[in-house]
């Protein structure tokens, strides 16, 4: 059986790892490979390689860095199909969905290619007589990323291109559930001309995570995952003096007003709830039907949910693949059953879904629950599967209050033809990213991604301008060039001159 190794200092290596974890094909339920799990000493080796590479990489020119990133971007395009199939085979999502993930990640690479503009400082002339002030930003050194299974290439691409373009070196700890894409990315970086040690991949579990969080030579850590782990990463990382980006979980709402085009809204809600089997931090898991939109919306959503074709991700005719593990499948089944027990109406039941020839795969069909209340588990918990809960309210203000009472604040959307209602909604909700007739409002790479409340621990969003600030620190220089015939120093503050 194939064993997936680490990528350290420009080569694939087992380092000193002896433990492994299984990597499954979610469509068949069978193990397809094993991935090595790093020990603390292996993390030390990767960080040491990154620290050594940082000595020269931090002094490299912007031209050199961006030239390599342009080449890397072209290689991502060239190998898009290969990357997508690797992602699909380990994650389960359909290949077209995996391609979309690569494209969204590649947009951050394109932003990083133009980082010279983002790194420009400011200059103030003659702040006092003969005195000028300017500032500039420098890299931190070695930085690390700890990323989730649901976007094995996109989320890491939200991190390392910006960090590397800014002059840092990077150690990535991807999810052990779908690790292969990260190694392929490392190979593409090498082919693009990135020096050895600038980008490293260490596979592992909590041992590797803790080693990165505790390592004195790691200056910053970026994390995307569940809220409890985000809080843990933030607390442990900041305790050792690190900068920490920690993006947590979500319970994303989409409000549908009676004046909305229900066919349009239902099409987008279906894709947003069931695409990638609901395993997205920006997936819509709650539809909030306002007023008399409820019954009409349920009718259209039921039809759309039943039309979703579920099967192996390698089949281009399928809309939705399996979930990533048997445990993930069981969690979804339990959530639907619990919803029914608590009084929700199961309009479409995804339990018991089977795919011919793939009976052992981790498949579950789309589920649609109506008359869900905020006390039910199906509303309160992040299911991270293809389950859409419909909550009914009377007014848009009631919908805003419901969203604001939720502990998460990642993304939300409103479907309406009313500009007044949309403006009131976007100003009133306590959520970081908002869509108006857009169900998954993930911003473009030149904006930053991040929620509010329990969806972002700390205050640092990811990529875009916030990403540049996170991976660099500013220096402010006050300069005076006195005449060669120097005068005595004044005792008054310089700006009084």
Buried (B, 14 or more C-beta within 10 A) or exposed (E): EEEBBBBBBBEEBBBBBEEBBBBBBBBBBEEBBBBBBBBBEBBBBBBBBBBBBBEEBBEBEBEEBBBBBBBBBEBBEEBBEEBBBBBBBBBBBBBBBBBBBBBBBBBBBBBBBBBEEBBEEEEEEEEBEEBBBBEBBBBBBBBBBBBBBBBBBBBBBBBBBBBBBBBBBBBBBBBBBBBBBBBBBBBBBBEBEBBBBBBBBBBBBEBBBBBBBBBEEBBBBBBBBBBEBBBBBBBBBBEEEBBBBBBBBBBBBBBBBBBBEBEEBBBBBBBBBBBBBBBBBBBBBBBBBBBEBBEBBBEBBBEBBEEBEBBBBBBEEBBBBBBBBBEBBEBBBEBBBBBBEBEBEBBBBBBEBEBEEBEBBBBBBBBBBBBBBEEBBBBEBBBBBBBBBBBBBEEBBBBBEBBBEBEBBBBBBBBBEBEEBBEBBBEBBBBBBBBBBBBBBBBEBBBBBBBBBBBBBBEBBBBBBBBBBBBBEEEEEEEEEEEEEEEEEEEEEEEEE
